[in-house]
Amino acid sequence: QVQLVESGGGLVQPGGSLRLSCAASGSIFNIYDMGWYRQVPGKPRELVAAITSGRSTNYADSVKVRFTISRDNSKNTVYLQMNSLKPEDTAVYYCNLVDPIYGLEVWGQGTLVAVSS
């Protein structure tokens, strides 16, 4: 079974940057659609950014221009570069994988991003 391991979260000051990484096990990473979601207590999980196997990308309006999603298929890894961070970006960020062939969906364990002075 595919597993996702996230890293890169932490505490950062407003205006700062962080890069999240999500490494997937398995050998067919290139076919997966990948995404980053975030969740704060009491609110539903929301899509932040997504990238398809064909490298098409989609962003939430609140992060457009500031965040960039990318993937390195040779490393089975998807990244989320977050710039100009704001306190409202504080959340637990989750990596998501969708296998379009078998309909498999996998979530990472989550990594906390805290933006505060």
C-alpha positions as CSV (number, residue, x, y, z in Angstrom):
1,Q,0.0,0.0,0.0
2,V,1.2,3.5,-0.8
3,Q,2.3,5.6,2.1
4,L,2.9,9.3,2.3
5,V,5.5,11.0,4.6
6,E,5.4,14.7,5.0
7,S,8.1,17.0,6.3
8,G,9.0,20.7,6.4
9,G,6.4,22.2,8.7
10,G,7.2,24.5,11.6
11,L,7.0,27.9,13.1
12,V,7.7,30.9,10.9
13,Q,7.2,34.7,11.2
14,P,4.7,36.5,8.9
15,G,6.3,37.2,5.6
16,G,8.5,34.2,5.8
17,S,8.8,31.0,3.7
18,L,8.6,27.3,4.2
19,R,8.8,24.3,1.9
20,L,6.7,21.2,2.6
21,S,7.7,17.9,1.1
22,C,5.7,14.7,0.7
23,A,7.4,11.5,-0.2
24,A,5.4,8.5,-1.5
25,S,6.4,4.9,-1.4
26,G,5.9,2.8,-4.5
27,S,7.2,2.8,-8.0
28,I,4.4,4.3,-10.1
29,F,4.4,7.8,-8.5
30,N,4.2,9.5,-12.0
31,I,0.6,8.4,-12.5
32,Y,-0.7,9.9,-9.3
33,D,-2.5,13.2,-8.9
34,M,-1.2,14.9,-5.8
35,G,-2.5,17.7,-3.6
36,W,-1.9,19.6,-0.5
37,Y,-4.8,20.4,1.9
38,R,-5.0,22.2,5.2
39,Q,-7.3,22.1,8.2
40,V,-7.8,24.3,11.3
41,P,-9.7,23.1,14.3
42,G,-13.5,23.4,13.8
43,K,-13.3,23.9,10.1
44,P,-13.4,21.4,7.1
45,R,-10.3,20.4,5.3
46,E,-9.7,22.6,2.3
47,L,-7.7,22.2,-0.9
48,V,-4.6,24.4,-1.0
49,A,-3.0,23.3,-4.2
50,A,-3.0,20.3,-6.6
51,I,-0.9,18.9,-9.4
52,T,-1.9,16.2,-11.8
53,S,0.2,13.5,-13.4
54,G,0.4,15.8,-16.4
55,R,1.7,18.6,-14.2
56,S,-1.5,20.8,-14.5
57,T,-1.9,22.8,-11.3
58,N,-4.7,24.3,-9.4
59,Y,-4.6,26.7,-6.4
60,A,-7.0,28.1,-3.8
61,D,-7.6,31.7,-4.4
62,S,-6.2,32.6,-1.0
63,V,-2.7,31.2,-1.9
64,K,-2.4,32.0,-5.6
65,V,0.9,33.8,-6.4
66,R,2.3,33.0,-2.9
67,F,2.4,29.2,-3.0
68,T,3.8,26.9,-5.7
69,I,3.2,23.2,-6.0
70,S,5.7,21.0,-7.9
71,R,6.6,17.4,-8.2
72,D,9.8,15.4,-8.8
73,N,8.8,12.0,-10.1
74,S,12.4,10.7,-9.9
75,K,12.2,11.2,-6.1
76,N,8.5,10.2,-5.7
77,T,8.0,13.6,-4.0
78,V,5.7,16.5,-4.2
79,Y,6.5,19.9,-2.8
80,L,4.7,23.0,-1.6
81,Q,6.7,26.2,-1.6
82,M,5.0,28.7,0.6
83,N,6.1,32.4,0.4
84,S,4.8,35.5,2.1
85,L,3.2,33.5,4.8
86,K,0.3,35.0,6.8
87,P,-1.1,34.1,10.2
88,E,-4.2,32.8,8.5
89,D,-2.1,30.2,6.7
90,T,-1.6,28.5,10.1
91,A,-3.0,25.0,9.9
92,V,-2.1,21.3,9.7
93,Y,-1.2,20.6,6.1
94,Y,-1.9,17.2,4.6
95,C,-0.6,15.6,1.5
96,N,-3.1,13.7,-0.7
97,L,-2.6,11.2,-3.4
98,V,-5.2,9.9,-5.9
99,D,-4.6,7.0,-8.1
100,P,-6.8,7.7,-11.2
101,I,-6.7,4.1,-12.4
102,Y,-7.7,2.2,-9.2
103,G,-9.5,5.0,-7.5
104,L,-7.2,4.8,-4.5
105,E,-6.9,7.8,-2.2
106,V,-4.2,8.2,0.4
107,W,-3.6,10.9,3.1
108,G,-0.4,11.8,4.9
109,Q,-0.2,12.2,8.6
110,G,-0.2,16.0,8.5
111,T,2.4,18.6,9.3
112,L,1.8,21.7,11.3
113,V,2.6,25.1,9.9
114,A,2.3,28.0,12.4
115,V,2.7,31.6,11.2
116,S,3.2,33.9,14.1
117,S,5.5,36.7,15.4
